[in-house]
Amino acid sequence: MAAQDVLGQTARLASSIVGLQVLFRVVTFGLNAFTLRYLSRELIGVVNVRLTLLYSTVVFLAREAFRRACLSGSAKRNWTKTINLLWLTVPLGVFWSLILGLVWLHLLEVPDPSVVPHYQAGVVAFGLSAIIELLGEPFWVLAQAHLFVRLKVIAESLSVVSKCILTVTLVILYPQWGLYIFSLAQLLYVSVLVMCYVIYFVMFLGSPEATKKSFPVARVKALLPNFVEDETFVNWKEARLTWSFFKQSFLKQILTEGERYVMTFLNVLNFGDQGVYDIVNNLGSLVARFIFLPIEESFYVFFAKVLERGKTVKDQKQDDVAMAANVLELLLRLVLLIGLTITVFGYAYSQLALDIYGGSMLSSGTGPDLLRCYSLYVLFLAVNGVTECFTFALMCKEEVDRYNFVMLALSSIFLCISYFLTHWYGSVGFILANCFNMGIRIAHSTHYIYDYFKESTHRPLTGLLPSAALLLVYVISAVITAFSEVLFCCDKGWMARLIHISTGALCLAATLVTMFCTETKLIHFVRNQ
């Protein structure tokens, strides 16, 4: 497949994911806001921090390394061996689910049953849901490698909406069920997700469309583990790369979910404060989930297909190098501008957003400060996602192994900083520690990108340098909206709130107009892709 075709399909994949996720997430956003009125902060803390951490840890440790390894390189490979390797995620998931389930049940603090009932059932259900989701891993990787644009979006959207509808229904009808509600909703979520992939491939394989595309898998049976006579069960090159990524994924999980591990194992916050932190964290990360994550996942595939892992820039096809450098530069500029916009306008509108979303439970206390800090953290997330996306797509096995030692040091430093900053600044300390963590990771990735391109004429890191005129507009907007918040928000009535919102809308419009005038190359890229 030509590099230009890969770029076009990748861009369509990312934009389709963003568009449909926004549509479905708007529905779930409203349902979650409604549900908050019926739940205690403690129940939210246990579900969204303690139990979700169990689920995400099992899934991440069991599959992340396999995904990275099996999506590297061309889609033309021995898919029988790749699928065999991917099925190893299931026994690995069972192992992690049993080990971590015992830790969650017997070594961690158990919530008060009168406040959060049925904790044990919740641990079992969330561990089981991780195993069920891993059953769909071969289908997911096969779809991602062949850029099936709509399948992933529809599957994830349907599963999320199903989960939210069931949660809202049970919360209203049977609020006394406690964690049973969220356990059933979680099991429904993973079941719908896996069934969407299975049903699609059952219908697709053997169809005229699959034959026309020369799809490498002809029968559904080929998606199950298969032994081939006189051949190894798996591709050992992929297996060794998986092991390298596994060592890295263990550390990356600590860095990604570090604050939840600190909350869970060190008890620095009670379950109620954990609940407020998680709600604000989820609200603040909407842009990261809607926009940055689809871009990162989709363009990881693009860079991995266009450039060959482990080769220097001189050994690559120069046309592909030029395209990759141009795309990287424009992606960096795109996510940087999105991040700056969130940071600037998020500061002055955090309290208003929380008051509308969750009422006084969120808008009073530390909630607004948490969201303001998270607005800054979004900027770090934006840049880190793209720089690491490129770096991980190009690193050879030896470079991945060396980076594991960097991640080990980062993990230790991050956990220590999180612990101390939380004692000094409360839950805000978690976000400050995350900013520090992301800053170090960005420095490492940008250093790799600089070294990779230094022997060429391409300088993609200039994408991190927006125009002076646009920066000036951002600064002016930040000052105006900050004064507007002091004067009109948020206890002076709805008319004052509307004035505050209108002020922000005018500043945002001025920012966008300046952006269109100064970032013509970026606008052209977005329109054409």
Secondary structure, DSSP 8 states (H G I E B T S, - for coil): --HHHHHHHHHHHHHHHHHHHHHHHHHHHHHHHHHHTTS-HHHHHIIIIIIHHHHHHHHHHHHHHHHHHHTSS-S-S-HHHHHHHHHTHHHHHHHHHHHHHHHHHHTS----TTTS--HHHHHHHHHHHHHHHHTTHHHHHHHHHTT-HHHHHHHHHHHHHHHHHHHHHHHHH-GGGTHHHHHHHHHHHHHHHHHHHHHHHHHHTTSHHHHHTT-S--SGGGGS----TTS-SS-HHHHHHHHHHHHHHHHHHHHHSHHHHHHHHH--S-HHHHHHHHHHHHHHTHHIIIIIHHHHHHHHHHHHHHS-TT--GGGS-HHHHHHHHHHHHHHHHHHHHHHHHHHHHHHHHHHHHHHHHHTHHHHSTTHHHHHHHHHHHHHHHHHHHHHHHHHHHH--HHHHHHHHHHHHHHHHHHHHHHHHHHHHHTTHHHHHHHHHHHHHHHHHHHHHHHHHHTTSS--GGGGG---HHHHHHHHHHHHHHHHHHHHH-SSS-HHHHHHHHHHHHHHHHHHHHHHHHH-HHHHHHHHH-
